[in-house]
Each structure stands twice: as C-alpha cells, then as structure tokens.
C-alpha cells in the first residue's frame, strides 16, 4: 500500500519538476543532513549487523542539460555512530564510520539517480565485562548506488531525500551499507 501511495505522489509531483529544479545552467549548493544507516560487516567468516544514526555535510554543483534533464556532482563528509544489533548485558560493540564520498549522477525533474565512491575509515570498539576493550580499524573504498527525490526550492533552500546502497571489501572486511537520509541544500548564487 505504501508503495502505491509513493508512486501516486511521485506521478503528481513530476509535472511540478520545473519548480524543483529551475535554477539555471550550473548552480552551486551546500548543506547538511541526518541519516539512518544499517551496515553489515563480515570479517573472518563472522558477520555482524550494525544500526545507527549519522550526520553529513555536502557541497555540490548541478548542470541543466536539456529542459528538466541534467547532471549533478557532489562531495560529502559523513560520520556515523552504529551499535551492533546483537547485544547483551556483558558485551557491547560500537562502530564509527567516517567517510569521504564523491557522487555523480543524472536528474530528471525531481528524481535523481547516480553512483558514488566512498573512502571509509571504520573503527569497531568491543567492550565486555571482566575484560579489557579492543579496537579494530579498517580503511578502504566502497561503491554505492544513489537515488534522490528533490522537493521544490523556496528562498534558495531545497530538501532532498536520498537512499543509498553500497558495498566494498577492504583489509579482510566485507562491508554492506543501506542508508536513508534527509538533507537541506542552500543555493547562495
């Protein structure tokens, strides 16, 4: 039912795309937002699932090519704090993921699709009662598919809902990420 409602809303909003992206031939924007994330880490045949929240800062530029169609380029710095979904009263595992992300994609009206590459630094802290804690760190490159829904700009501010799915393998860690975020973009020029 939710999918049908979402599809109907998108079909109603698509004719209003000129209002959402009527910004000329090369607008620069910056902003930030909050995100909800679910990660899966597999290391030495042990898989752990983490969930958590994060924040990000974004700078980008988009170019209108023909009518409502164009391309976007974005750079993003994001930091996520996640907890292992498997916890007990004697054990806790926390992951901090810091990422530098480059995105490129195309948009038509309010809908944008793209790809991204991210340089990730993942620190996993283990704490258990009766023992000392330990930290394991991983660093590497992950690749993502990106989908965006842009809501109409008002007074040089735009709201963007973004979904991202990515995967990577580095330093023995297999990494999968699912993320949904909301960003506010400011267009000063």
Contact map, one row per residue, 1 for C-alpha under 8 A:
111110000000000000000000000000000000000000000000000000000000000000000000000000000000000000000000000000000000000000000000000000000000000000000000000000000000000000000000000000000000000000000
111111000000000000000000000000000000000000000000000000000000000000000000000000000000000000000000000000000000000000000000000000000000000000000000000000000000000000000000000000000000000000000
111111100000000000000000000000000000000000000000000000000000000000000000000000000000000000000000000000000000000000000000000000000000000000000000000000000000000000000000000000000000000000000
111111110000000000000000000000000000000000000000000000000000000000000000000000000000000000000000000000000000000000000000000000000000000000000000000000000000000000000000000000000000000000000
111111111000000000000000000000000000000000000000000000000000000000000000000000000000000000000000000000000000000000000000000000000000000000000000000000000000000000000000000000000000000000000
011111111100000000000000000000000000000000000000000000000000000000000000000000000000000000000000000000000000000000000000000000000000000000000000000000000000000000000000000000000000000000000
001111111110000000000000000000000000000000000000000000000000000000000000000000000000000000000000000000000000000000000000000000000000000000000000000000000000000000000000000000000000000000000
000111111111000000000000000000000000000000000000000000000000000000000000000000000000000000000000000000000000000000000000000000000000000000000000000000000000000000000000000000000000000000000
000011111111100000000000000000000000000000000000000000000000000000000000000000000000000000000000000000000000000000000000000000000000000000000000000000000000000000000000000000000000000000000
000001111111110000000000000000000000000000000000000000000000000000000000000000000000000000000000000000000000000000000000000000000000000000000000000000000000000000000000000000000000000000000
000000111111111000000000000000000000000000000000000000000000000000000000000000000000000000000000000000000000000000000000000000000000000000000000000000000000000000000000000000000000000000000
000000011111111100000000000000000000000000000000000000000000000000000000000000000000000000000000000000000000000000000000000000000000000000000000000000000000000000000000000000000000000000000
000000001111111110000000000000000000000000000000000000000000000000000000000000000000000000000000000000000000010000000000000000000000000000000000000000000000000000000000000000000000000000000
000000000111111110000000000000000000000000000000000000000000000000000000000000000000000000000000000000000000110000000000000000000000000000000000000000000000000000000000000000000000000000000
000000000011111111000000000000000000000000000000000000000000000000000000000000000000000000000000000000000000000000000000000000000000000000000000000000000000000000000000000000000000000000000
000000000001111111110000000000000000000000000000000000000000000000000000000000000000000000000000000000000000100000000000000000000000000000000000000000000000000000000000000000000000000000000
000000000000111111111000000000000000000000000000000000000000000000010000000000000000000000000000000000000001110000000000000000000000000000000000000000010000000000000000000000000000000000000
000000000000001111111100000000000000000000000000000000000000000000010000000000000000000000000000000000000000100000000000000000000000000000000000000000000000000000000000000000000000000000000
000000000000000111111100000000000000000000000000000000000000000000000000000000000000000000000000000000000000000000000000000000000000000000000000000000011000000000000000000000000000000000000
000000000000000111111100000000000000000000000000000000000000000000000000000000000000000000000000000000000000110000000000000000000000000000000000000001111000010000000000000000000000000000000
000000000000000011111110000000000000000000000000000000000000000000010000000000000000000000000000000000000000110000000000000000000000000000000000000000011000000000000000000000000000000000000
000000000000000001111111000000000000000000000000000000000000000000000000000000000000000000000000000000000000000000000000000000000000000000000000000000000000000000000000000000000000000000000
000000000000000000001111111000000000000000000000000000000000000000000000000000000000000000000000000000000000000000000000000000000000000000000000000000000000000000000000000000000000000000000
000000000000000000000111111000000000000000000000000000000000001100000000000000000000000000000000000000000000000000000000000000000000000000000000000000000000000000000000000000000000000000000
000000000000000000000011111000000000000000000000000000000000011110000000000000000000000000000000000000000000000000000000000000000000000000000000000000000000000000000000000000000000000000000
000000000000000000000011111100000000000000000000000000000000111100000000000000000000000000000000000000000000000000000000000000000000000000000000000000000000000000000000000000000000000000000
000000000000000000000011111110000000000000000000000000000000111000000000000000000000000000000000000000000000000000000000000000000000000000000000000000000000000000000000000000000000000000101
000000000000000000000000011111000000000000000000000000000011110000000000000000000000000000000000000000000000000000000000000000000000000000000000000000000000000000000000000000000000000000111
000000000000000000000000001111100000000000000000000000000011100000000000000000000000000000000000000000000000000000000000000000000000000000000000000000000000000000000000000000000000000011110
000000000000000000000000000111110000000000000000000000001111000000000000000000000000000000000000000000000000000000000000000000000000000000000000000000000000000000000000000000000000000011100
000000000000000000000000000011111000000000000000000000001110000000000000000000000000000000000000000000000000000000000000000000000000000000000000000000000000000000000000000000000000001111000
000000000000000000000000000001111100000000000000000000111100000000000000000000000000000000000000000000000000000000000000000000000000000000000000000000000000000000000000000000000000001110000
000000000000000000000000000000111110000000000000000000111000000000000000000000000000000000000000000000000000000000000000000000000000000000000000000000000000000000000000000000000000111100000
000000000000000000000000000000011111000000000000000011110000000000000000000000000000000000000000000000000000000000000000000000000000000000000000000000000000000000000000000000000000111000000
000000000000000000000000000000001111100000000000000011110000000000000000000000000000000000000000000000000000000000000000000000000000000000000000000000000000000000000000000000000011110000000
000000000000000000000000000000000111110000000000001111000000000000000000000000000000000000000000000000000000000000000000000000000000000000000000000000000000000000000000000000000011100000000
000000000000000000000000000000000011111000000000001111000000000000000000000000010100000000000000000000000000000000000000000000000000000000000000000000000000000000000000000000001111000000000
000000000000000000000000000000000001111100000000111100000000000000000000000000000000000000000000000000000000000000000000000000000000000000000000000000000000000000000000000000001110000000000
000000000000000000000000000000000000111110000000111000000000000000000000000000000000000000000000000000000000000000000000000000000000000000000000000000000000000000000000000000111100000000000
000000000000000000000000000000000000011111000011110000000000000000000000000000000000000000000000000000000000000000000000000000000000000000000000000000000000000000000000000000111000000000000
000000000000000000000000000000000000001111100011110000000000000000000000000000000000000000000000000000000000000000000000000000000000000000000000000000000000000000000000000011110000000000000
000000000000000000000000000000000000000111111111000000000000000000000000000000000000000000000000000000000000000000000000000000000000000000000000000000000000000000000000000011100000000000000
000000000000000000000000000000000000000011111110000000000000000000000000000000000000000000000000000000000000000000000000000000000000000000000000000000000000000000000000000111000000000000000
000000000000000000000000000000000000000001111100000000000000000000000000000000000000000000000000000000000000000000000000000000000000000000000000000000000000000000000000000110000000000000000
000000000000000000000000000000000000000001111110000000000000000000000000000000000000000000000000000000000000000000000000000000000000000000000000000000000000000000000000000000000000000000000
000000000000000000000000000000000000000001111111000000000000000000000000000000000000000000000000000000000000000000000000000000000000000000000000000000000000000000000000000000000000000000000
000000000000000000000000000000000000000111101111100000000000000000000000000000000000000000000000000000000000000000000000000000000000000000000000000000000000000000000000000000000000000000000
000000000000000000000000000000000000000111000111110000000000000000000000000000000001110000000000000000000000000000000000000000000000000000000000000000000000000000000000000000000000000000000
000000000000000000000000000000000000011110000011111000000000000000000000000000000001110000000000000000000000000000000000000000000000000000000000000000000000000000000000000000000000000000000
000000000000000000000000000000000000011110000001111100000000000000000000000000000111100000000010000000000000000000000000000000000000000000000000000000000000000000000000000000000000000000000
000000000000000000000000000000000001111000000000111110000000000000000000000000000111100000000000000000000000000000000000000000000000000000000000000000000000000000000000000000000000000000000
000000000000000000000000000000000001110000000000011111000000000000000000000000011110000000000000000000000000000000000000000000000000000000000000000000000000000000000000000000000000000000000
000000000000000000000000000000000111100000000000001111100000000000000000000000011100000000000000000000000000000000000000000000000000000000000000000000000000000000000000000000000000000000000
000000000000000000000000000000000111100000000000000111110000000000000000000001111000000000000000000000000000000000000000000000000000000000000000000000000000000000000000000000000000000000000
000000000000000000000000000000011110000000000000000011111000000000000000000001110000000000000000000000000000000000000000000000000000000000000000000000000000000000000000000000000000000000000
000000000000000000000000000000011110000000000000000001111100000000000000000111100000000000000000000000000000000000000000000000000000000000000000000000000000000000000000000000000000000000000
000000000000000000000000000001111000000000000000000000111110000000000000000111000000000000000000000000000000000000000000000000000000000000000000000000000000000000000000000000000000000000000
000000000000000000000000000001110000000000000000000000011111000000000000011110000000000000000000000000000000000000000000000000000000000000000000000000000000000000000000000000000000000000000
000000000000000000000000000111100000000000000000000000001111100000000000011100000000000000000000000000000000000000000000000000000000000000000000000000000000000000000000000000000000000000000
000000000000000000000000000111000000000000000000000000000111110000000001111000000000000000000000000000000000000000000000000000000000000000000000000000000000000000000000000000000000000000000
000000000000000000000000011110000000000000000000000000000011111000000001110000000000000000000000000000000000000000000000000000000000000000000000000000000000000000000000000000000000000000000
000000000000000000000000111100000000000000000000000000000001111100000111100000000000000000000000000000000000000000000000000000000000000000000000000000000000000000000000000000000000000000000
000000000000000000000001111000000000000000000000000000000000111110000111000000000000000000000000000000000000000000000000000000000000000000000000000000000000000000000000000000000000000000000
000000000000000000000001110000000000000000000000000000000000011111111110000000000000000000000000000000000000000000000000000000000000000000000000000000000000000000000000000000000000000000000
000000000000000000000000100000000000000000000000000000000000001111111110000000000000000000000000000000000000000000000000000000000000000000000000000000000000000000000000000000000000000000000
000000000000000000000000000000000000000000000000000000000000000111111100000000000000000000000000000000000000000000000000000000000000000000000000000000000000000000000000000000000000000000000
000000000000000000000000000000000000000000000000000000000000000111111000000000000000000000000000000000000000000000000000000000000000000000000000000000000000000000000000000000000000000000000
000000000000000011001000000000000000000000000000000000000000000111111100000000000000000000000000000000000011100000000000000000000000000000000000000000000000000000000000000000000000000000000
000000000000000000000000000000000000000000000000000000000000000111111110000000000000000000000000000000000111100000000000000000000000000000000000000000000000000000000000000000000000000000000
000000000000000000000000000000000000000000000000000000000000011111011111000000000000000000000000000000000111000000000000000000000000000000000000000000000000000000000000000000000000000000000
000000000000000000000000000000000000000000000000000000000000011110001111100000000000000000000000000000011110000000000000000000000000000000000000000000000000000000000000000000000000000000000
000000000000000000000000000000000000000000000000000000000001111000000111110000000000000000000000000000111110000000000000000000000000000000000000000000000000000000000000000000000000000000000
000000000000000000000000000000000000000000000000000000000001110000000011111000000000000000000000000001111000000000000000000000000000000000000000000000000000000000000000000000000000000000000
000000000000000000000000000000000000000000000000000000000111100000000001111100000000000000000000000001110000000000000000000000000000000000000000000000000000000000000000000000000000000000000
000000000000000000000000000000000000000000000000000000000111000000000000111110000000000000000000000111100000000000000000000000000000000000000000000000000000000000000000000000000000000000000
000000000000000000000000000000000000000000000000000000011110000000000000011111000000000000000000001111000000000000000000000000000000000000000000000000000000000000000000000000000000000000000
000000000000000000000000000000000000000000000000000000011100000000000000001111100000000000000000011110000000000000000000000000000000000000000000000000000000000000000000000000000000000000000
000000000000000000000000000000000000000000000000000001111000000000000000000111110000000000000000011110000000000000000000000000000000000000000000000000000000000000000000000000000000000000000
000000000000000000000000000000000000000000000000000001110000000000000000000011111000000000000001111000000000000000000000000000000000000000000000000000000000000000000000000000000000000000000
000000000000000000000000000000000000100000000000000111100000000000000000000001111100000000000001110000000000000000000000000000000000000000000000000000000000000000000000000000000000000000000
000000000000000000000000000000000000000000000000000111000000000000000000000000111110000000000111100000000000000000000000000000000000000000000000000000000000000000000000000000000000000000000
000000000000000000000000000000000000100000000000011110000000000000000000000000011111000000000111000000000000000000000000000000000000000000000000000000000000000000000000000000000000000000000
000000000000000000000000000000000000000000000000011100000000000000000000000000001111100000011110000000000000000000000000000000000000000000000000000000000000000000000000000000000000000000000
000000000000000000000000000000000000000000000001111000000000000000000000000000000111111000011110000000000000000000000000000000000000000000000000000000000000000000000000000000000000000000000
000000000000000000000000000000000000000000000001111000000000000000000000000000000011111000000000000000000000000000000000000000000000000000000000000000000000000000000000000000000000000000000
000000000000000000000000000000000000000000000001100000000000000000000000000000000001111100000000000000000000000000000000000000000000000000000000000000000000000000000000000000000000000000000
000000000000000000000000000000000000000000000000000000000000000000000000000000000001111110111000000000000000000000000000000000000000000000000000000000000000000000000000000000000000000000000
000000000000000000000000000000000000000000000000000000000000000000000000000000000000011111110000000000000000000000000000000000000000000000000000000000000000000000000000000000000000000000000
000000000000000000000000000000000000000000000000000000000000000000000000000000000000001111110000000000000000000000000000000000000000000000000000000000000000000000000000000000000000000000000
000000000000000000000000000000000000000000000000000000000000000000000000000000000000000111110000000000000000000000000000000000011000000000000000000000000000000000000000000000000000000000000
000000000000000000000000000000000000000000000000000000000000000000000000000000000000001111111000000000000000000000000000000001111000000000000000000000000000000000000000000000000000000000000
000000000000000000000000000000000000000000000000000000000000000000000000000000000011001111111100000000000000000000000000000001110000000000000000000000000000000000000000000000000000000000000
000000000000000000000000000000000000000000000000000000000000000000000000000000000011001000111110000000000000000000000000000111100000000000000000000000000000000000000000000000000000000000000
000000000000000000000000000000000000000000000000000000000000000000000000000000001111000000011111000000000000000000000000000111000000000000000000000000000000000000000000000000000000000000000
000000000000000000000000000000000000000000000000010000000000000000000000000000001111000000001111100000000000000000000000011110000000000000000000000000000000000000000000000000000000000000000
000000000000000000000000000000000000000000000000000000000000000000000000000000111100000000000111110000000000000000000000111100000000000000000000000000000000000000000000000000000000000000000
000000000000000000000000000000000000000000000000000000000000000000000000000000111000000000000011111000000000000000000001111000000000000000000000000000000000000000000000000000000000000000000
000000000000000000000000000000000000000000000000000000000000000000000000000011110000000000000001111100000000000000000001110000000000000000000000000000000000000000000000000000000000000000000
000000000000000000000000000000000000000000000000000000000000000000000000000111100000000000000000111110000000000000000111100000000000000000000000000000000000000000000000000000000000000000000
000000000000000000000000000000000000000000000000000000000000000000000000001111000000000000000000011111000000000000000111000000000000000000000000000000000000000000000000000000000000000000000
000000000000000000000000000000000000000000000000000000000000000000000000001111000000000000000000001111100000000000011110000000000000000000000000000000000000000000000000000000000000000000000
000000000000000000000000000000000000000000000000000000000000000000000000111100000000000000000000000111110000000000011100000000000000000000000000000000000000000000000000000000000000000000000
000000000000000000000000000000000000000000000000000000000000000000000001111000000000000000000000000011111000000001111000000000000000000000000000000000000000000000000000000000000000000000000
000000000000000000000000000000000000000000000000000000000000000000000011110000000000000000000000000001111100000001110000000000000000000000000000000000000000000000000000000000000000000000000
000000000000000000000000000000000000000000000000000000000000000000000011100000000000000000000000000000111110000111100000000000000000000000000000000000000000000000000000000000000000000000000
000000000000000000000000000000000000000000000000000000000000000000001111000000000000000000000000000000011111000111000000000000000000000000000000000000000000000000000000000000000000000000000
000000000000000000000000000000000000000000000000000000000000000000011111000000000000000000000000000000001111111110000000000000000000000000000000000000000000000000000000000000000000000000000
000000000000000010000000000000000000000000000000000000000000000000011100000000000000000000000000000000000111111100000000000000000000000000000000000000000000000000000000000000000000000000000
000000000000010111011000000000000000000000000000000000000000000000011000000000000000000000000000000000000011111100000000000000000000000000000000000000000000000000000000000000000000000000000
000000000000110010011000000000000000000000000000000000000000000000000000000000000000000000000000000000000011111100000000000000000000000000000000000111100000000000000000000000000000000000000
000000000000000000000000000000000000000000000000000000000000000000000000000000000000000000000000000000000011111110000000000000000000000000000000001111000000000000000000000000000000000000000
000000000000000000000000000000000000000000000000000000000000000000000000000000000000000000000000000000001111111111000000000000000000000000000000001111000000000000000000000000000000000000000
000000000000000000000000000000000000000000000000000000000000000000000000000000000000000000000000000000001110001111100000000000000000000000000000111100000000000000000000000000000000000000000
000000000000000000000000000000000000000000000000000000000000000000000000000000000000000000000000000000111100000111110000000000000000000000000000111000000000000000000000000000000000000000000
000000000000000000000000000000000000000000000000000000000000000000000000000000000000000000000000000000111000000011111000000000000000000000000011110000000000000000000000000000000000000000000
000000000000000000000000000000000000000000000000000000000000000000000000000000000000000000000000000011110000000001111100000000000000000000000011110000000000000000000000000000000000000000000
000000000000000000000000000000000000000000000000000000000000000000000000000000000000000000000000000011100000000000111110000000000000000000001111000000000000000000000000000000000000000000000
000000000000000000000000000000000000000000000000000000000000000000000000000000000000000000000000001111000000000000011111000000000000000000001111000000000000000000000000000000000000000000000
000000000000000000000000000000000000000000000000000000000000000000000000000000000000000000000000001110000000000000001111100000000000000000111100000000000000000000000000000000000000000000000
000000000000000000000000000000000000000000000000000000000000000000000000000000000000000000000000111100000000000000000111110000000000000001111100000000000000000000000000000000000000000000000
000000000000000000000000000000000000000000000000000000000000000000000000000000000000000000000001111000000000000000000011111000000000000011110000000000000000000000000000000000000000000000000
000000000000000000000000000000000000000000000000000000000000000000000000000000000000000000000011110000000000000000000001111100000000000011100000000000000000000000000000000000000000000000000
000000000000000000000000000000000000000000000000000000000000000000000000000000000000000000000011100000000000000000000000111110000000001111000000000000000000000000000000000000000000000000000
000000000000000000000000000000000000000000000000000000000000000000000000000000000000000000001111000000000000000000000000011111000000001110000000000000000000000000000000000000000000000000000
000000000000000000000000000000000000000000000000000000000000000000000000000000000000000000001110000000000000000000000000001111100000111100000000000000000000000000000000000000000000000000000
000000000000000000000000000000000000000000000000000000000000000000000000000000000000000000111100000000000000000000000000000111110000111000000000000000000000000000000000000000000000000000000
000000000000000000000000000000000000000000000000000000000000000000000000000000000000000000111000000000000000000000000000000011111011110000000000000000000000000000000000000000000000000000000
000000000000000000000000000000000000000000000000000000000000000000000000000000000000000001110000000000000000000000000000000001111111100000000000000000000000000000000000000000000000000000000
000000000000000000000000000000000000000000000000000000000000000000000000000000000000000001100000000000000000000000000000000000111111000000000000000000000000000000000000000000000000000000000
000000000000000000000000000000000000000000000000000000000000000000000000000000000000000000000000000000000000000000000000000000011111000000000000000000000000000000000000000000000000000000000
000000000000000000000000000000000000000000000000000000000000000000000000000000000000000000000000000000000000000000000000000000111111100000000000000000000000000000000000000000000000000000000
000000000000000000000000000000000000000000000000000000000000000000000000000000000000000000000000000000000000000000000000000000111111110000000000000000000000000000000000000000000000000000000
000000000000000000000000000000000000000000000000000000000000000000000000000000000000000000000000000000000000000000000000000011110011111000000000000000000000000000000000000000000000000000000
000000000000000000000000000000000000000000000000000000000000000000000000000000000000000000000000000000000000000000000000000011100001111100000000000000000000000000000000000000000000000000000
000000000000000000000000000000000000000000000000000000000000000000000000000000000000000000000000000000000000000000000000001111000000111110000000000000000000000000000000000000000000000000000
000000000000000000000000000000000000000000000000000000000000000000000000000000000000000000000000000000000000000000000000001110000000011111000000000000000000000000000000000000000000000000000
000000000000000000000000000000000000000000000000000000000000000000000000000000000000000000000000000000000000000000000000111100000000001111100000000000000000000000000000000000000000000000000
000000000000000000000000000000000000000000000000000000000000000000000000000000000000000000000000000000000000000000000001111000000000000111110000000000000000000000000000011010000000000000000
000000000000000000000000000000000000000000000000000000000000000000000000000000000000000000000000000000000000000000000011110000000000000011111000000000000000000000000000011000000000000000000
000000000000000000000000000000000000000000000000000000000000000000000000000000000000000000000000000000000000000000000011100000000000000001111100000000000000000000000001111000000000000000000
000000000000000000000000000000000000000000000000000000000000000000000000000000000000000000000000000000000000000000001111000000000000000000111110000000000000000000000001110000000000000000000
000000000000000000000000000000000000000000000000000000000000000000000000000000000000000000000000000000000000000000001111000000000000000000011111000000000000000000000111100000100000000000000
000000000000000000000000000000000000000000000000000000000000000000000000000000000000000000000000000000000000000000111100000000000000000000001111100000000000000000000111000000000000000000000
000000000000000000000000000000000000000000000000000000000000000000000000000000000000000000000000000000000000000000111100000000000000000000000111110000000000000000011110000000000000000000000
000000000000000000000000000000000000000000000000000000000000000000000000000000000000000000000000000000000000000011110000000000000000000000000011111000000000000000011100000000000000000000000
000000000000000000000000000000000000000000000000000000000000000000000000000000000000000000000000000000000000000011110000000000000000000000000001111100000000000001111000000000000000000000000
000000000000000000000000000000000000000000000000000000000000000000000000000000000000000000000000000000000000001111000000000000000000000000000000111110000000000001110000000000000000000000000
000000000000000000000000000000000000000000000000000000000000000000000000000000000000000000000000000000000000011110000000000000000000000000000000011111000000000111100000000000000000000000000
000000000000000000000000000000000000000000000000000000000000000000000000000000000000000000000000000000000000011100000000000000000000000000000000001111100000000111000000000000000000000000000
000000000000000000010000000000000000000000000000000000000000000000000000000000000000000000000000000000000000011100000000000000000000000000000000000111110000011110000000000000000000000000000
000000000000000000010000000000000000000000000000000000000000000000000000000000000000000000000000000000000000010000000000000000000000000000000000000011111000011100000000000000000000000000000
000000000000000010111000000000000000000000000000000000000000000000000000000000000000000000000000000000000000000000000000000000000000000000000000000001111100011000000000000000000000000000000
000000000000000000111000000000000000000000000000000000000000000000000000000000000000000000000000000000000000000000000000000000000000000000000000000000111111111000000000000000000000000000000
000000000000000000000000000000000000000000000000000000000000000000000000000000000000000000000000000000000000000000000000000000000000000000000000000000011111110000000000000000000000000000000
000000000000000000000000000000000000000000000000000000000000000000000000000000000000000000000000000000000000000000000000000000000000000000000000000000001111100000000000000000000000000000000
000000000000000000000000000000000000000000000000000000000000000000000000000000000000000000000000000000000000000000000000000000000000000000000000000000001111110000000000000000000000000001110
000000000000000000000000000000000000000000000000000000000000000000000000000000000000000000000000000000000000000000000000000000000000000000000000000000001111111000000000000000000000000111100
000000000000000000010000000000000000000000000000000000000000000000000000000000000000000000000000000000000000000000000000000000000000000000000000000001111101111100000000000000000000000111000
000000000000000000000000000000000000000000000000000000000000000000000000000000000000000000000000000000000000000000000000000000000000000000000000000001111000111110000000000000000000011110000
000000000000000000000000000000000000000000000000000000000000000000000000000000000000000000000000000000000000000000000000000000000000000000000000000111100000011111000000000000000000011110000
000000000000000000000000000000000000000000000000000000000000000000000000000000000000000000000000000000000000000000000000000000000000000000000000000111000000001111100000000000000001111000000
000000000000000000000000000000000000000000000000000000000000000000000000000000000000000000000000000000000000000000000000000000000000000000000000011110000000000111110000000000000001111000000
000000000000000000000000000000000000000000000000000000000000000000000000000000000000000000000000000000000000000000000000000000000000000000000000011100000000000011111000000000000111100000000
000000000000000000000000000000000000000000000000000000000000000000000000000000000000000000000000000000000000000000000000000000000000000000000001111000000000000001111100000000001111000000000
000000000000000000000000000000000000000000000000000000000000000000000000000000000000000000000000000000000000000000000000000000000000000000000001110000000000000000111110000000011110000000000
000000000000000000000000000000000000000000000000000000000000000000000000000000000000000000000000000000000000000000000000000000000000000000000111100000000000000000011111000000011100000000000
000000000000000000000000000000000000000000000000000000000000000000000000000000000000000000000000000000000000000000000000000000000000000000000111000000000000000000001111100001111000000000000
000000000000000000000000000000000000000000000000000000000000000000000000000000000000000000000000000000000000000000000000000000000000000000011110000000000000000000000111110001110000000000000
000000000000000000000000000000000000000000000000000000000000000000000000000000000000000000000000000000000000000000000000000000000000000000011100000000000000000000000011111111100000000000000
000000000000000000000000000000000000000000000000000000000000000000000000000000000000000000000000000000000000000000000000000000000000000001111000000000000000000000000001111111000000000000000
000000000000000000000000000000000000000000000000000000000000000000000000000000000000000000000000000000000000000000000000000000000000000001110000000000000000000000000000111110000000000000000
000000000000000000000000000000000000000000110000000000000000000000000000000000000000000000000000000000000000000000000000000000000000000000000000000000000000000000000000111111000000000000000
000000000000000000000000000000000000000011110000000000000000000000000000000000000000000000000000000000000000000000000000000000000000000001000000000000000000000000000000111111100000000000000
000000000000000000000000000000000000000011100000000000000000000000000000000000000000000000000000000000000000000000000000000000000000000000000000000000000000000000000011110111110000000000000
000000000000000000000000000000000000001111000000000000000000000000000000000000000000000000000000000000000000000000000000000000000000000000000100000000000000000000000011100011111000000000000
000000000000000000000000000000000000001110000000000000000000000000000000000000000000000000000000000000000000000000000000000000000000000000000000000000000000000000001111000001111100000000000
000000000000000000000000000000000000111100000000000000000000000000000000000000000000000000000000000000000000000000000000000000000000000000000000000000000000000000011110000000111110000000000
000000000000000000000000000000000000111000000000000000000000000000000000000000000000000000000000000000000000000000000000000000000000000000000000000000000000000000111100000000011111000000000
000000000000000000000000000000000011110000000000000000000000000000000000000000000000000000000000000000000000000000000000000000000000000000000000000000000000000000111000000000001111100000000
000000000000000000000000000000000011100000000000000000000000000000000000000000000000000000000000000000000000000000000000000000000000000000000000000000000000000011110000000000000111110000000
000000000000000000000000000000001111000000000000000000000000000000000000000000000000000000000000000000000000000000000000000000000000000000000000000000000000000011100000000000000011111000000
000000000000000000000000000000001110000000000000000000000000000000000000000000000000000000000000000000000000000000000000000000000000000000000000000000000000001111000000000000000001111100000
000000000000000000000000000000111100000000000000000000000000000000000000000000000000000000000000000000000000000000000000000000000000000000000000000000000000001111000000000000000000111110000
000000000000000000000000000000111000000000000000000000000000000000000000000000000000000000000000000000000000000000000000000000000000000000000000000000000000111100000000000000000000011111000
000000000000000000000000000011110000000000000000000000000000000000000000000000000000000000000000000000000000000000000000000000000000000000000000000000000000111100000000000000000000001111100
000000000000000000000000000011100000000000000000000000000000000000000000000000000000000000000000000000000000000000000000000000000000000000000000000000000001110000000000000000000000000111110
000000000000000000000000001111000000000000000000000000000000000000000000000000000000000000000000000000000000000000000000000000000000000000000000000000000001100000000000000000000000000011111
000000000000000000000000000110000000000000000000000000000000000000000000000000000000000000000000000000000000000000000000000000000000000000000000000000000001000000000000000000000000000001111
000000000000000000000000001100000000000000000000000000000000000000000000000000000000000000000000000000000000000000000000000000000000000000000000000000000000000000000000000000000000000000111
